[in-house]
Amino acid sequence: MAGCRYCFHVAAHYSLWQRDRPQLHQANVLGTRNLLAAAQQAGIERTVYTSSVAAIGVPGDGSLGTEAYQSPPERLIGDYKKSKYWAEQAAQAAAQAGQNVVIVNPSTPIGPWDVKPTPTGDIILRFLRRQMPAYVDTGLNLIDVRDVAQGHLLALEKGVAGERYILGHQNISLEALLALLSEITGLPGPKTTVPLWLPLGVAWVEERLLARLGYRPTVPMDGVRMSAQRMYYDASKAVRELGLPQSPIGGAVADAVAWFREHGYASA
């Protein structure tokens, strides 16, 4: 970081597999502490730390999550969410100690260049590959990934040190997202919902039993447990104070579909 004015700490280890707990703590918590210390030592003027709405959690009363809400860490589902919570605590502690740190909390980015892919990209791929015969009744907050990138730059320019900003846009049910995918692609979407216990049982058998025999599990238990909650958020603070763009979600989904198809992801 020597010679740099600003730092964007975007890196993290993302995994919903319970076996990855040590890596999640190492990369997300200890990595964040180390990076913030290095930024301080290098004289970085401002650091924008990429947290996640995962660190905020979901209000138990069904209301929208905001920057003012904080789920107790023991109520956060899975080691990934817990690691992002403790990493954000490190960022807030640094800010309270006088370091110029602004925190952004993206919701669920969607769009092109989803190389890994993300879990949301995986939903699109399962749809395109005709590997989704049914779905769970859940919901999430989507935002065009390019708006998330712009939100980081706006946080650098306009954010208040020590504050956090949800970078999100549209709350949408999984059913509505699948209907949108069907409209964009012309492919029929799944019509059947499944009770939560069914994928949870499959995930438990795969992750707890078959994985020990060398089988590569396909459904993480923590991912299924998360789907029991509608992960809806209010991004009005970032829109109001930063000028966060709110590009139409349909365009982002269409661009994601096109990118996956152009780069050979869509075939099973």
N, C-alpha and C positions, 0 to 999 in steps of 0.2 A: 504493500500500500504506500510505500515511500513515494512522495511526489504527487500523490493524488489528493484532490480536495474532498471528494464525496465517495461514499461506499453504499452500494445496494447489496444487502445480504439476502439473496434470494434462494440460496442453496439449502436443501434439506433432504433427508432420507424419508421417502414415502413408502410405507408398507402397512397393511392391515393384518399381516401374519403375526401371530403371537410369538413365533420363534425368533422374530427380528427385534425383540425388546432391547437387547444390548446395543445393537447397531443404531436403533432409534435414539437411545439416550446419548450414545457417543457422538453421533453426527449432529443431532438437533439441539441437545442441551449443552453438552460440553463444547461442541463446535461453535455455538453461538457465543458462549462466554469467552472463548479464546479469540474469536474474531472481534468482538467488541473491545477486548483488552488491546488487541493489536491495532485497531483503529484509533484508540485513544493514544497509544504510544506513537503512532505515525502522524498524529496531529490532524486527523480527518475532521473537516469542518462540520459535516453532518452525515449521519448514517440513517438510511431507510431500511428498517428491518421488516422482512416479509414474514408475518405470522400467518394466521388462518382463522376463519370463523370456527374451525375445529377447537381452537384454544378458548373460545368464548362459551361454547356449548349451546344447548337449546333450552329455553325457559320451560319449566314444567307446567305452566298454566296455559300453554298453547299460543301465547303472544309471540310477536316477532322478536328475534334477538337483535339487540342494539349494542353499541359500544359501552353503554352504561351497565349492561348485564354481565354477570360472570358466574358461570356454573362452578360449584365447588369441584376441585380436581378429582375427588373420588367418584363424582357422578359422570365424569367424562368417559365415554365408551372407547376402550382400546388404548393400547400403548402409544399409538401415533398421536392421538389427541392429547394425551397426558404429556407427551414429550414437547408438543408445541405449546402447551400451557406453561411448562416450566421454562422453556426457552424464552417465551414472552415475559415471564417474570424476571429473567435475567436482563432483558432489554429495558424493562421498566425500572429495575434497580439501577442500571447504568444511567438512565435519564434522571432519576432522582438524585444521583450522585453528581450531576452537573454535565454529563455527556450529552451532546446534541443528537438525540435519537428520536426518530419518528417511526411509529408502528403502523403498518397496513395489514388488514385482515381480508384477503380475497375470499370470496365464497366458492363458487364452482366455475372456474374458467372453461370456456368451450370455444373451439375454433380450429384453424389450420395449424400445422406443425406440431401436432400432438404425437411426438415420436415414440414415447414409451409403450403404450399410451396411458393416459390417466384413467381412473375408474370411470369417469364420464365418457371419455373416448371409447372405453371398452364397451359401454352400453351401446354406443353407436355401431361399433364393429359387430357385436353380437346380433344386432338388428340387421345389419347388412349381410351377414353370413347366414342368416336364418337360423340362429342358435338361441332364440328367445321364444319358446313356445308359450310362456306365461310370465307374469310380472308381479311384484309385490306392490301393495298400495302404499306409496311413500311420496315424498316431494323434496325439492331442493331449490336453492337459489342459483340461477345461472347468470353469467356475465360474459360478454365477448372478451376473449383473452387479450385482444388489442386494447380494449378499454382498461384492463388490469395494468398493462404496461404503461399506458398513459397516466393511470392513477398513481403509479410509482413516481413518475416525473413530477406530477402535480404535488405529491406529498413532499418531495424534495423542495419544491419552490414555495409552497403555501402552508405546509403542515406545521403544527405547533409541537415543539419538543415535548416528549412524554405522552402525547395524545395518541389514540389509535383510531383508525378509520376503516370501516367495512367497505371493501371494494366489491359491490354486488349490484344486482339489477332486478331480475324478474323471478318471483317465486312461482314455481310451476310444479304440478304433480307429475310423477313419472308417466302416468297414463296420458297426460297432455303432451309430454315430450315425445312419446312414442307415436301419438297421432300426428304431431308435426313432422316427425321422420317419415311417416307414411305419406304425408302430403308432398314432401320434398322429393322422395325417391320413387313414389308410385308403388312401393311394396306394401303388402298388407301387414298390419301390426298385430301383435298378440291380443286376443280378446279376453283371456282368462286370467284372473288374479289367483294367487296361491296364498294360503294362510302362512304366517311367519314361521310357524313351527316346522313346516316342511323343509324349506331351504336351510333353516337352522340345524335341523337334524342331519341333513346331508353334509353340511359344513363340519359338524362335530365329528361325524364318522371319518370324513376325509382328513381333517387336520389333526385329530387326536389319535386316530387308530391307523388309518391306511398310510399316513405320512411316515410312520415309524417303519413301514415295510418298503419304503422307497417310492411310494406313489406320490406324484406331484399333485397336491390338492388344487382345486379350481375355484373354490368359494371360501373366502375367509370368514370365520365365525363373527369377528368384530364388524365386518362389513354388513353382514346380515342383521346383527344387533342394531347397528346404526340406522338401518332402513325402517326400524320400528318407529322412528321419530321423523316428523316432517321438519326438515332443516331449513326453515324460512327466516329471512333476515331483512332488516330495514337499513338501506344504504343512504338514507337521506342526508346524514351528516356529511358524508364525503361529497355528495352532489352539491350540497349547499356551501360547504366551506372550501372544498378543493376544486369544484367544477368538474367532478367525475363524469365522463361521457356515459350515456345510456343508449348504446347502439342496439337496434332491434335484434332480439335473440334468434329470430328466424334466419337472418343473414349469417350469423355465426355458425349455426347448426348446418346450414347449407354449405358453407365454406369448409367445415370439418368433414362433411360427407365427400365433397369433391377432392379434398386433399388425401383422404384415406384411399379413395379409389385411384387417384392418379399415382400414388406411391405403392400400390400393390398390397395394401392392408386388407382390402375388403373381401378377398377370397379366403376361404377357410384353410 
